[in-house]
Amino acid sequence: MVGVETQQGGRKAEHFGARARAATDASEAREVYDEWAPTYDEDLGGPHGDDYPLPGIVADVVARLDEPETDVLDAACGTGLVGAALARHGFTSVDGLDVSPRMIAHARHRRVYHDLGPADLTQRLPGAPDKFGVVTCVNALEPGHLPASALVEFARVVHRGGHIVLTVHTEGWAEIEHHLRRLAARRIARIVETGEQPLHPSTGASHVVAVLEVVAASAPTTGPGW
């Protein structure tokens, strides 16, 4: 990173990120992200807003796979960076869920979501089965955030033939891939593509961007330890 402002933002992102990864339950995660919400975008994106490309990359993938009329759920939507990127592609039916009410408040100001609400995404997702054509989940399948069991819930709310587009830090990909293979073995969802993309170009960190196709209607949820 270069420049004092970028260095300060980077240090804050590291500080809050470490606290979030150390969270032991949803209430602790909520506290961290409520506190982080006012500076979250600038801390991640840097002074020029270009040091956190994952939301735009995920939106590009969704736009390539699905029509703008598709119903999308942005899981762990944060301040709405994915929703804003989807809006630039013409998506107008995007719902967002996040554990942090203050993050959701920032997302609401973007005026790109159809519906927004707080939710503990480690539990059963609100909403009907087979409701969405796409679920996105950026940078949330990691310690202190969402368990791998959340993948079954994502599949439950996506209709057959719909997609789950997620990102996972390269260091945690092996564990998530193991669970994705279990989804495929249970004929719930299958991996259709993966690729490595930068998390923060300034640091060289990267994430795996994975696309799943849901192959079961109303995929069952069996709770933790599935």
Secondary structure, 3 states (H helix, E strand, C coil): CCCHHHHHHHHHHHHHHHHHHCCCCHHHHHHHHHHHHHHHHHHHHCCCCCCCCHHHHHHHHHHHHCCCCCCEEEECCCCCHHHHHHHHCCCCCEEEEECCHHHHHHHHHCCCCCEEEECCCCCCCCCCCCCEEEEEECCCCCCCCCCCCHHHHHHHHEEEEEEEEEEEEHHHHHHHHHHHHHHHHCCCEEEEEEEEEEEECCCCEEEEEEEEEECCCCCCCCCCCC
